[in-house]
Structures are given as structure tokens and as C-alpha cells.
Amino acid sequence: MKKETRVNHPPRVDLPAENRPVVAPIYQTVKFEFDNLEQTIEYLNGGRQGFFYTRTSNPTNRQLELTLAQLQGREECLTTSSGIGAMAQTLLALTKQGDHVLCFVETYGPTRYLLRSVLARFGVAHTLLSIEDIEGVERSLAARATRLVIFESPTNPVTKIADIEALTRLAKAHGALTILDNTFAGLHQHGEYDIDVFVHSLTKFASGAGDVMGGAVIARSELIRSLRADFGTLGGVLDPHAAFLIQRGLKTYFVRYRAQCGTAQRIAELLAGHSAVERVHYPGLPGHPQYALARTQMREAGSIVSFDLGGGTQAAGRFVDALELFALTPSLGSTESLVIAPQMMSVRDLSPEQRRLAGISPGTVRLAIGLEDGEDLATDVTRALDAAGA
Ligand SMILES: Cc1ncc(COP(=O)(O)O)c(C=O)c1O
């Protein structure tokens, strides 16, 4: 073999059968092959296990999918290149012209965009209610055949808690599938509820370090089977290296999630006691309007703490600029703490009434708590609150 050929056919190094790596390798390959045509055709006809082309499956991604399915308490999972990609592909795969989708004003902005600007082009209609309006949900489902009910809990940014039992019961009674974007609550919560499809941004708590993007759709086997062909062709596949990084991040998921929630609780309590703060939104505080519901549904209350500053947009500006340890940028669930100001919370697509329901005031600030020392964060927040109130 000439060297020009050798560099394209490097020597194989197979592990002996009784010898294995403790951490699974990254299968950074697009293609897999079988020994001969007969085996290849057998695989393509579904009669042989294996892998062929990474856009449809890859062992590194598969390991991550199996882990995520177990964490969320479902049978199957598909991974995607981002959280919103997971939502987009799910919506495209589960709807058709003439369908109606029920969603909520408190839902993540890009998900609302998918409904308003993408699905609408294909003749899929939607209704936006408030997540607190369970009677409205019942009325809407009774009035109109509905394919999907899409929601989040806690919601962004003011951490409203969806009544998951009521929503799933009503959706089921009217033949609608439920999709819960469970990114804020994490991969280990809400699995005991009768949710049909969980969507996650793996960019957040799953990977944890804020350096990789990914998404996941987790559901029972039959539903995932019905999505698989569309997902393979829509093509928003997770790169195996990203899958490896996310799998690595998951090893510390519980330690990180719980530490972040512990510090979030402390910061929420601090905020509740400061004169510049009008209202704190954190489901772990007894003063939260749905505290009892949050206690029933969640083991941990999350790492997002939002609050309304009495001084409105100006005070919020002084607050975010005075912080030293919080990066002024969106996202959540990574090691470093983040903050967003009210001007960064896009609700331009909502009517004034819908904006009111979304609960964002001119002084609403959202903190995403990271893994820094809690006392350092508390000192930083107190100093910035004093600057905001000055
Ligand atoms: C609730 C929620 N869903 C979905 C996404 C989208 O995730 P990604 O940025 O991985 O596309 C985000 C991102 O912030 C989010 O907060």
C-alpha cells in the first residue's frame, strides 16, 4: 500500500473482547460499514443491528439517548443539534395542515416563533392562553380538535408553575398529545406525570459547562418510532463530539443541579428581604403564588430567580451593570451565573394583554444561578441592589 493510500486507510486497532475503555470512545465518524453486501442489505432491511450513517444513528449519540431516556423515565430518546431544533423537528413531525395547537404566552419566545411564523405557513393554527388559565384550556380543547398542548414549567422568566396533572388530564380527555419543554426543571423531574413528549435543551444543565449545544426529545418507543424518519431527514443531528461532551457533563448533573438550586434559594431569600425589590419570582419561596403546587411537582425549584425592581427599567439597568460575577447574557444551567435585563426579554409578538399575562414588568430581572460560591454571589447581588436602589 502506498503512503498516499495508507493515510486514507490507517491501520485498524481493535480492542480484545475482554478489554474495554472505562469511558466510551467518541465515534467521530460519519459512516459505518459491514463486512459485505449481504450484511449491508440485511441491515438496510431491518434484519441486522448496527450503524450505517451518523445522521440517522451513531453509538456515541445512542449512549447519550439511552442515558437521557432513563433520567426522564421514558423508553426512548432522539438527540438534536440544539434545544430549539428538537422542538422544531418535533412540531414539524407531529402536525399537518389543518391541525390546531394549544400553547401559552409564557412559552419560550423561539417556540412561539415556530408556531406563529413556521407552522402557520403550513396551515397549522394555534391558540395562546396563560398557563394559569386552566378553565380556558378546558374551553379551548372542548371547542376545537387540538393536536398538541405545548407548555413549560417553571415558565420563563417569572417561574410560573404549570398544573401538569390538570393539563395532561384535559389533553388526554380531548385526544391531544402533551409536549413539555422541561429544560428549566431538568432531566430528572416531572417524569411521573402523563406527559407524552419531553423536549430539552441539552445546552443548559445536561452539558453544564456552557460550551456545547444540543437538544433531546424523550418519549415512549412508539412515539419516537413515528418521529425517527422525519428527524433523520430534517437533519438537525447532534455531532458525536457534542454528544460525548454532554454525556461527560451528565456525570456531574445532579451535583451541579442541586448546588445551583441551593444557591438560587439563598439568593431568592436575600432578594425578598431587600427594599429595592418589589416582588421575587422563585418557586422555592413560600410567597410564590404556586408554592404548594411546586412542592408537589418538583424536588428542586430550579436555578432561575427573577424579581421586579421597584425602580423599573432604569433601576434594572443600574442593577445589571453593577453586577460583577454575572455575565449579561441569556441561557441557564451552566457553571457561571448569568443575568438578563427587561429590555432583553423579547415579547414583541405578544399583545399588551398577553404581555401582562406573561408577567414581565419594566423592572423584571432574571438571574440564572451558577456554581460560584453562594456567599460571593450574595455579596455581588446585594451590592448591585444597593446601586439599583440608589
Ligand atoms: C425553555 C427553553 N427551551 C428551549 C431553549 C432552546 O435551547 P437551545 O438554545 O439549545 O436551542 C431554551 C434556550 O434558552 C430554553 O430556555
The ligand as an SDF file (V2000), in Angstrom:
LIG
                    3D

 16 16  0  0  0  0  0  0  0  0999 V2000
  -37.0300   26.7000   27.8930 C   0  0  0  0  0  0  0  0  0  0  0  0
  -36.0900   26.6600   26.7300 C   0  0  0  0  0  0  0  0  0  0  0  0
  -36.3600   25.8450   25.7060 N   0  0  0  0  0  0  0  0  0  0  0  0
  -35.5510   25.7670   24.6330 C   0  0  0  0  0  0  0  0  0  0  0  0
  -34.4260   26.5340   24.5470 C   0  0  0  0  0  0  0  0  0  0  0  0
  -33.5910   26.4610   23.2980 C   0  0  0  0  0  0  0  0  0  0  0  0
  -32.4170   25.7690   23.5180 O   0  0  0  0  0  0  0  0  0  0  0  0
  -31.1580   25.9040   22.5550 P   0  0  0  0  0  0  0  0  0  0  0  0
  -30.5360   27.2310   22.8520 O   0  0  0  0  0  0  0  0  0  0  0  0
  -30.3200   24.7180   22.9240 O   0  0  0  0  0  0  0  0  0  0  0  0
  -31.6600   25.8370   21.1670 O   0  0  0  0  0  0  0  0  0  0  0  0
  -34.0950   27.4130   25.5820 C   0  0  0  0  0  0  0  0  0  0  0  0
  -32.8870   28.2590   25.4890 C   0  0  0  0  0  0  0  0  0  0  0  0
  -32.6890   29.1610   26.2620 O   0  0  0  0  0  0  0  0  0  0  0  0
  -34.9600   27.4850   26.7060 C   0  0  0  0  0  0  0  0  0  0  0  0
  -34.7160   28.3210   27.7080 O   0  0  0  0  0  0  0  0  0  0  0  0
  1  2  1  0
  2  3  1  0
  2 15  2  0
  3  4  2  0
  4  5  1  0
  5  6  1  0
  5 12  2  0
  6  7  1  0
  7  8  1  0
  8  9  2  0
  8 10  1  0
  8 11  1  0
 12 13  1  0
 12 15  1  0
 13 14  2  0
 15 16  1  0
M  END
$$$$
